């Protein structure tokens, strides 16, 4: 991993930007009405089971966003930042696959880039707070 990607300022910038993205996306999935979660107006309203799944993913994204920021701010269990980034990267794998299947390769670029940034944070914060 290049040294500039292990720079504390670079990692904090990525963590803050990713947390803002996940708070927005996850918060929207948690509070939006079912008809607002359609990809296009021509698509059907998501079923009850799909809404449960979307709300669950939204909850995971909000918790992951908090996991990117709070351990570093509080200094408590800072190693959990890399765990949160890894879990969010795993969610992004699902987003890439879903985007590829539903909307094509072009739509999968954004979740792919976000997932790569999650992996960078995960690798950069690995062992953070475990120094003796």
C-alpha positions in Angstrom: 0.0 0.0 0.0 1.5 3.4 -0.9 2.6 5.5 2.0 0.3 8.4 1.2 -2.7 6.1 1.6 -1.6 5.4 5.2 -1.3 9.1 6.0 -3.6 10.0 8.9 -5.0 13.1 7.2 -5.9 11.2 4.0 -7.5 8.4 6.0 -9.5 10.8 8.1 -10.7 12.6 5.0 -11.8 9.3 3.4 -13.5 8.2 6.6 -15.5 11.5 6.9 -16.5 11.5 3.3 -17.5 7.8 3.4 -19.4 8.3 6.7 -21.3 11.2 5.1 -22.2 9.1 2.1 -23.3 6.2 4.2 -25.3 8.3 6.6 -27.2 9.9 3.7 -27.8 6.7 1.8 -28.6 4.6 4.9 -30.7 7.3 6.5 -32.7 7.6 3.3 -33.3 3.9 3.2 -34.4 3.9 6.8 -36.9 6.8 6.7 -38.1 7.1 3.0 -41.5 5.9 2.0 -41.6 2.8 -0.2 -42.6 4.7 -3.3 -39.6 7.0 -2.9 -37.2 4.0 -3.1 -38.0 3.1 -6.7 -35.0 3.4 -9.0 -37.3 5.0 -11.7 -40.9 6.1 -11.5 -41.8 3.4 -14.0 -40.6 0.7 -11.6 -43.1 -1.0 -9.2 -43.2 0.0 -5.5 -41.0 -2.4 -3.5 -42.8 -5.3 -1.7 -43.0 -5.5 2.1 -40.1 -8.1 2.1 -38.0 -5.8 -0.1 -38.7 -2.9 2.2 -37.5 -4.9 5.3 -34.3 -5.8 3.4 -33.7 -2.2 2.3 -34.3 -0.9 5.8 -31.9 -3.5 7.2 -29.2 -2.5 4.7 -29.9 1.2 5.6 -29.4 0.4 9.3 -26.1 -1.4 8.5 -24.9 1.6 6.5 -25.7 4.0 9.3 -24.0 1.8 11.9 -21.0 1.4 9.6 -20.8 5.2 9.1 -20.8 5.6 12.9 -18.1 2.9 13.1 -15.9 4.8 10.7 -15.9 8.0 12.9 -16.7 7.3 16.5 -13.9 4.9 17.5 -11.3 7.5 16.2 -13.0 10.4 17.9 -13.5 8.7 21.2 -10.2 6.7 21.2 -12.2 3.7 22.4 -11.5 0.5 20.5 -10.1 2.3 17.5 -9.4 -1.0 15.8 -13.1 -1.3 15.1 -12.8 1.3 12.4 -11.1 -1.2 10.1 -13.9 -3.7 10.9 -16.6 -1.2 10.0 -14.8 -0.3 6.8 -14.5 -4.0 5.9 -18.2 -4.6 6.6 -19.2 -1.6 4.4 -16.9 -2.9 1.6 -18.8 -6.3 1.9 -22.1 -4.4 1.5 -20.6 -2.6 -1.6 -19.8 -6.0 -3.2 -23.6 -6.7 -3.0 -24.3 -3.3 -4.4 -21.9 -3.8 -7.3 -23.5 -7.2 -8.2 -27.0 -5.8 -7.9 -26.2 -2.7 -10.0 -24.6 -4.9 -12.7 -27.6 -7.2 -12.9 -30.3 -4.6 -12.7 -28.9 -1.6 -14.5 -25.6 -2.6 -16.3 -21.9 -2.1 -15.8 -22.1 1.7 -15.9 -24.3 1.9 -12.8 -21.9 -0.4 -10.9 -18.9 2.0 -11.2 -20.0 4.2 -8.2 -20.4 1.4 -5.7 -17.2 -0.2 -6.9 -15.2 3.0 -6.3 -16.9 3.4 -2.9 -16.0 -0.2 -2.0 -12.4 0.3 -3.1 -12.2 3.4 -0.8 -13.6 1.3 2.0 -10.9 -1.3 1.5 -8.3 1.5 1.5 -9.6 2.7 4.9 -9.7 -0.9 6.2 -6.1 -1.5 5.2 -4.9 1.9 6.4 -6.5 1.5 9.8 -5.6 -2.1 10.3 -3.9 -2.4 13.7 -4.9 1.2 14.6 -5.2 1.4 18.4 -3.5 -1.9 19.0 0.0 -0.5 19.3 1.7 -1.4 22.6 
